[in-house]
């Protein structure tokens, strides 16, 4: 029975009925960074860092990422937060990868990585 369940899950994944995507956007400039602690309307935004950019984000139509002006970083990812602040203060551009299998907060996707580029 255990193998039948594993086979069923594998077939679902291969059939494409479960989809997640990693979306990469290059050459962004961070406009400002918002740090959110305990947000008053529940825990959707609690303990996040929001990165807002000077240009809008363009996501593929099938992406679960719908917000075009910001992405999120969970507060536990201090290395991503440090990189974002460094890029912001130095005026360097960033490449981002948003993974819609990570938590989506109010339509804004969470970053899985951030590259600092010249």
Backbone torsions as a table, in degrees:
resi	resn	phi	psi	omega
1	UNK	NA	-37.7	179.8
2	UNK	-59.7	-41.7	-178.8
3	UNK	-70.3	-31.5	178.1
4	UNK	-66.7	-41.3	177.8
5	UNK	-63.4	-43.5	178.6
6	UNK	-63.2	-40.8	178.7
7	UNK	-65.2	-41.1	179.3
8	UNK	-62.3	-44.5	178.6
9	UNK	-63.9	-42.1	179.2
10	UNK	-61.4	-42.3	179.4
11	UNK	-65.1	-39.4	176.8
12	UNK	-61.8	-43.0	179.1
13	UNK	-64.9	-41.7	179.6
14	UNK	-68.8	-31.2	-178.9
15	UNK	-74.8	-14.2	177.2
16	UNK	86.9	9.6	-179.8
17	UNK	-75.3	-17.2	173.3
18	UNK	-113.0	119.3	-177.8
19	UNK	-133.4	138.1	172.3
20	UNK	-136.3	153.9	-178.5
21	UNK	-138.8	150.6	171.7
22	UNK	-105.3	123.2	-178.1
23	UNK	-114.6	124.8	-178.9
24	UNK	-108.2	133.3	175.8
25	UNK	-128.1	129.2	-175.0
26	UNK	-105.7	155.3	169.3
27	UNK	70.6	36.9	-179.1
28	UNK	-93.1	149.3	173.3
29	UNK	-112.3	129.8	179.9
30	UNK	-77.0	122.4	179.8
31	UNK	-80.7	-47.3	174.1
32	UNK	-160.7	163.2	-178.9
33	UNK	-121.4	130.7	176.6
34	UNK	-113.4	128.2	175.2
35	UNK	-100.9	127.2	-176.8
36	UNK	-116.6	127.5	177.1
37	UNK	-95.9	-116.2	179.2
38	UNK	-89.2	100.9	-175.7
39	UNK	-78.2	141.3	-171.0
40	UNK	-68.8	-22.7	-173.4
41	UNK	-100.8	33.6	-180.0
42	UNK	114.2	-158.4	-175.7
43	UNK	-111.7	12.0	-179.4
44	UNK	-58.0	-43.1	-175.4
45	UNK	-105.8	-1.8	-176.9
46	UNK	-56.4	138.9	173.1
47	UNK	57.5	48.8	177.4
48	UNK	-126.5	160.1	169.3
49	UNK	-115.2	127.2	177.5
50	UNK	-100.9	130.9	172.4
51	UNK	-104.7	122.3	176.8
52	UNK	-108.9	140.9	-172.5
53	UNK	-115.1	160.9	-179.4
54	UNK	-74.1	-21.2	176.6
55	UNK	-124.9	156.9	-179.8
56	UNK	-69.7	152.7	178.3
57	UNK	-92.2	135.8	179.3
58	UNK	-111.3	111.2	180.0
59	UNK	-101.7	149.4	173.3
60	UNK	-60.7	152.1	-176.0
61	UNK	-62.6	-27.2	-178.9
62	UNK	-89.4	2.2	179.9
63	UNK	-76.9	147.2	174.2
64	UNK	-79.4	-10.3	176.2
65	UNK	-77.5	115.4	-176.4
66	UNK	-114.4	-27.3	-178.8
67	UNK	-75.1	130.5	-174.0
68	UNK	-104.5	7.2	-177.4
69	UNK	-121.6	-5.9	180.0
70	UNK	-155.9	160.1	169.7
71	UNK	-132.1	166.4	-176.5
72	UNK	-116.1	153.4	168.5
73	UNK	-129.3	129.0	176.7
74	UNK	-69.9	142.2	-175.4
75	UNK	-59.5	-24.9	-179.3
76	UNK	-71.0	-16.9	-179.1
77	UNK	-89.8	67.8	-173.9
78	UNK	-63.5	-28.5	179.0
79	UNK	-67.9	-37.9	176.3
80	UNK	-68.3	-39.5	179.4
81	UNK	-63.6	-45.3	178.4
82	UNK	-59.6	-43.3	179.3
83	UNK	-64.0	-40.5	179.6
84	UNK	-64.2	-44.9	178.4
85	UNK	-64.4	-38.9	178.6
86	UNK	-63.5	-44.2	178.9
87	UNK	-63.9	-41.0	-179.6
88	UNK	-64.4	-49.3	-176.4
89	UNK	-70.1	-27.7	179.7
90	UNK	-92.1	-7.4	179.7
91	UNK	74.9	16.9	-179.5
92	UNK	-82.8	153.2	177.8
93	UNK	-80.3	159.6	179.0
94	UNK	-130.4	152.0	166.6
95	UNK	-109.1	136.4	-178.9
96	UNK	-121.9	155.2	172.0
97	UNK	-129.0	116.7	177.5
98	UNK	-103.8	134.3	-176.7
99	UNK	-115.5	112.4	-176.5
100	UNK	-79.4	7.4	169.3
101	UNK	-88.7	-12.7	173.2
102	UNK	-81.4	167.9	-178.9
103	UNK	-55.7	138.7	175.8
104	UNK	-107.8	125.2	-173.8
105	UNK	-112.1	104.0	179.1
106	UNK	59.2	35.1	-179.9
107	UNK	88.5	-8.0	180.0
108	UNK	-97.2	130.6	-177.7
109	UNK	-83.4	159.0	178.2
110	UNK	-94.9	143.8	-180.0
111	UNK	-78.6	139.8	171.4
112	UNK	-100.5	-26.5	169.3
113	UNK	-157.7	162.8	-179.4
114	UNK	-141.4	123.5	176.1
115	UNK	-102.1	138.7	172.7
116	UNK	-99.5	125.3	-175.3
117	UNK	-128.5	162.0	177.9
118	UNK	-76.9	NA	NA
